[in-house]
Amino acid sequence: MVAAMLLVPPPTWAQALGRANGSGYPVDPTLIPRPSLRAVRVNDPIRVDGLLDEAAWSGADSTTTDFIQVQPSPGYPASERTVVRVLYDADRLYIGATMYEAEPEKLIVPGLEQDFATHDSDILGVGLDTYHDRQNGFLFAINPAGAIWDAQVFNDQRDVVLAWEGVVDVRTSVGADRWTVEMAIPFSTLRYNPIRGEQVWGLSFSRRIRHLNEESNWAPTERQYKLYKFSLAGTLTGLRDLRTNRNLWVKPYVLGSRVSGTNPVDPGNAGDAGLDVKWGLTPRLTLDLTTRTDFSQVEVDAEQVNLSRFSLFFPEKRDFFLENEGIFSFQDVTIRNYRTGSSARNFKLYHSRRIGLSPDRTPIDISGGARLTGKLGDRLEIGLIDMQTRSAEALGGGDPFPAENFAVARLKALVGSTSNLGVMLVNREQTGSGLDGYNRSFGVDGNFTVLGKLVVSAYAAHTEEATPTGDSRDAGMLQAAWRGPVWDISFLAKHIGDDFNPGLGFVDRVGVRRYFTTVGAHPQISSGTIFELNPYVDVDFYTNLEGTLETREITPTFAVLFTDGGMLTVSASDRVERLFEQTPIAGALVSPGRYDWREGQASYVLSGSHMLSGTLSVGGGDFYDGTRISLAASTRFRPTPGLTLDVGVQHNDLELAGHAFTADLYSARVRWARDVRTFLMGFVQYNEATEELITNVRFNLIHAPLSDLFLVYTERRSLATAVPEPILERGLTLKVTKLFSF
């Protein structure tokens, strides 16, 4: 680490150099006042065509501060000029931006689909903190082809909900020396304070010039932060007398389906209809209602190979549960650019995936539900959920799934400007005659920012059941993470009781105490090919509740980030695992005892900004009482912005418990976009362990804002020679949705 640090001058040297040459650069972003921009009201609606040719644009206030680089030259002006203006009328907020570009032929567009890969693309980013609480807001990113990425952010960049979608009208154009963005955001898409007179919002802009590996911000930040660090945002003024009417969105759907095969979940022909309603009770509170909820348009889960002795985490993909998810986050904290050592894949007190899906990922019908989210006053967030599922037969026999009610209550209070405290109550209860089973979870949590760069998080939780198995039903965590422009350090301590069982949550292992710490550095290099070095060491310990070591892993790692966005990573691990009983691992039964082993891994990621990109990872060494060699490779070919082909393979060669075997996964995905509203996607994956080939083909036409037509084909096919009828399940579904706004 010391050698890596000597390769670059300390920041104070660079600042002194800037003063010596009279340029005043590089600037210290922590000392620069936050910029401000004034929105100008117009009487006539703006025609959104990407040209910015209305007279109103020339009369609008423009950015008065140059964009400042985050990388590759922090503190220096952006290499190209960016001009942004803001207008509004009674119904919509308009943003017009001109991104000057000396070489427009080098603009990079990785896709036309919504929520494209922003890190591989030229983009204009927009952040709106509509409550000006410096914690939460809305994010938008637009690429030169007019594709949009949108999200919600909570807790000052701690939680980013990518599934949020809003009604936004965007057009772009590319000229000889620039590209432009013109966008209109209906005020009904946003939530804001219901006050008369002038409003002040938090505002952020960012720009990425992909072929230069350059990122710059209008409100300058240190390089460990992104656009959505709202505590460092600028301000938008001039918004006066915004409407406070109650917005009502009604979104019905109709569908028809046919399912066949030798082992289908629900065979035969079927038709259905349902309804989602979004009602802005106030500009601060939103009520979502759903009945006969359907998620047939959701892409199938990616298969995973489990080489551990613990449960795998499958993420939520259903939009209804993901919107405003950040309010309900009670989990191990992941913060962008901080190495926290844990994530929601290790612990969540509330995991919406447990609603409407069985443990083997079989869909269970949802009769209906309601959700209330928003703010009470300026400093209190509220989230309430109530969902009801129907009874269902278990796939392949076994006890049926009873009808259940799921209820969640969440309160979170803002403390200061960048910290919060919260409480959560979760109830899962069987419904129906003679059923009295229940599972309940309770918890308190807090997230605090101290001295600007130190983040402290903690929670305590408890679970109750109708038939508890023991008294050790508590969980708790304390975490502190610090990240500066060069160094990062973090520590985590966690306790999970033997009998802790969140019935509507996820926890990867119970009956343990965990201690994790990491120390790393991120020096930047003045080189034509290397952008940043990142050496770090992770130390991870698990003990049982009596203090006996169960797991120990010490992992030194060295990563090199290249200027084109690629990354090379090399690591080694010294591991200890103690098994107290015979344990199934990757299908083999491993005897109890202590196992010590070492293994290494190397990986290379070729930036997705290239036409041909991909990843390659190889690792191997001892594994419990045997050995393991792992190989993972993927490639992406993108000949045009509208066509992408992905191919991936995972190969694991294992010798374990006296047996030699392989565990392989193969996958392929093709995406085709005619434009930003018409898409075709095909996904095929083969799991050698189960000998099943899974196919998912989905056509999507966005025929109106947030209104879709889906045609989905799914198939599960067995490739086992002993299976006489290989088609286990085959289905075709046509679904149409239409958003009506009142």
C-alpha positions, 0 to 999 in steps of 0.5 A: 500500500505504501508503494502504491501511495508513493506513485501519486502526489498528495492532494496538497501538492496538487493544490499547491501546483495549481496555485503556482501556475496561476490557474487556481486548479485543482479546486477542493470540492469540499470548500466550494459553495454549492451552486444554484440555478433559477427555474423560469416559468413559461406560459406556453408548453414546451415542444419536447423534440431535442432541439431547444429552439424555443425562445424561452430556452434562451431567456432561461437562467443557465449554469453559472459554474463550470462542471468540475471533474470527478475523474480522471483529473479531480478538481479540474474543469471538465474538458468539454462545456455543458450548459443546462437550463430549467423551465416550468409551467403549471404541469411540468418541469423542463430541463434542457442541456447542451453537451458540447463534444469535439468528436461526436463520432466517439459518443458511446451508447450501450443500449436503447432499453430503459435502465441501460448500463450508465457506466458504459455510456455517455450520459447527462445525469439529473438529481432532484431532491424535491423535499430539500431534505438532503437525503432522498430524491429522484434520479435520471440519466439520458444517453445520446440516443434518448434512452432513460435510466431512472431511480429513487435514492434514499438515505443520502446514497445508501439505498438506490431503488433502480426499479422506480419508473416515472412518466418522463418525456425525453428527446435528444439530438446529435449535431456536429459539435454537440448533443442535446437533451430536452426533457419534460417531467410532469409534477405528478411524477414527483412528490414535493412539499405542499406549500404556496409561494416559492420552493427550493429543491436540491439539484444535481447535474453530472456528465460522463464522456465515456471515451475519455473516462471522464466524469464531472459534476455541476455541484463538485464532489470528491471522487468517492461520491456520485450524483445522488449524494444529495447532502452535497447537491446544489439548489434549484430556486424559482419554483412558485405556486406548484399545484397541490392537487391529488394525483390519481393513476389507474393501471388495469391489465388483461392477459391470456395464457396457455400452459402445458407440459408434464410438470406445470405449475398451473396447466391449461388455458387461462384469462385474467384481469387486474388493477393497480391504483396509485393515488396521491393522497397528498403531495407527501403521501402516496397510496398504492392498491393492487388486486389480482396482482400478476407478474408474468412479464418479469424475467425468470431468475438467473440460475445460481450454483451454491458451493456454500452451506448457506441459503442463496439470496434471490433479489426482488424483480417485481416493480410493485414491491420495489417502488419506494423500497428504500423506505422499507430498508432494514438490512445490512448496509451497502454504500456505493464506494464504501467497502462495508463487508456485508449487504442485503444478501446477508440480512434483510428484516423485510424481503418482499420476495417472500410474498407471493413466491414459495421457497422453491420460487413457485408463484403463489396468487396474490389476491390484493394489497395496499401500500402507503408511503411518503412523509408526515411533516418534514422529518418523518417517513412512513411506510405501511404494507398489507398483502393477502395471498391465496392458498396454493398446492405445492409443486410436486406434492407435499403440504399445500401453502395456506392463505396468508396475510403479510403486514409491514409498518415502517417509521423513519425519522430524519436526525440532523441533515444526513442521519436517521432513526427507524422502527419496523414491525413485520407480521406474517400470519396464516388466514383461514378456518383453523389456522393460527400460525404466525411469525413476527419481527420487530426492530430498531435501526439507525444510520448516521454520518459523522464528520462528513466521511464516517458512516455509522449504522446499527440495528437490533431485531427480535422475532416471535413465532406461534411455535418457537424453537428456542429463546435465542431470537435476537439479532444486532449489528454495529458498523462503521465505515470511513472513505476518503479520496484515497483511504477506506477503512471499515469495521462490522460486528454482528450477532444472529441468535440460533432461533432468529427467524424473520418469516418475511425476511432473509438471513444467510446464517444464524447462531453466529457472531461475525467480525469484519474489517477492511483497510484499502487505498485508492491512489490515482495514477498519471498514466495513459492506461492505468487510472487507479490502483486499489490494494486492500485487505479483508479480514472476516471472522464468524464464531458460534454463540459460545465463541468457537471459531466457525469461519475465518477468511483473510483476503489480500487483494490488488485491483488495477482500474484502467482508463478505458473502464476495465479492471484487473483483480488478483486476490488470495485467501487463507480460510478456515471452516469448522463443521459441527456435523455432517453437512451437505455442500454442493451435493456432497456430504462433508464430515464434521471437523476443522478444515484449513485451506488456501486459494487464489483468484484472478479476474479481468473485466473489459469495459462494456463501452467497447463493441466487444466486452466481457469478463474472465475469472479463474480461481482454485486451490484447496476446498474443505477436504478436497480441491476446487477449480473455478472458471467463469467467463462471459462476453458481450457483443454489441454491434449497434446500440439496439442489438446486444448478445451475451454469452456466459459460462461457469465451470466448477471442477470439484473433488469433495468428500472422496467424490469428483464432480463438476457443477456448470452453468451456461447462459445466453441472452440476446436483446434487440431494440427497434427504438426506445419503446420496442424491445425483444429479449431472449434468455436461455440458461442450462443448469448441469446439476439439475439437467434443466434448460430454461428459456424465456423470450419476451417482447415488450412494446411501450405503447404509451407512458408506463403502458405496455404490451408483453408477449412472453414465452417460457419453457422448462426442458429436462435434458436428462436421458431418463426423462421420457417427456422432456418438456416439463413446462411450456407457457405463452402469455399475452398481457396488456397494461394501460395507464390512465392519469387523472 
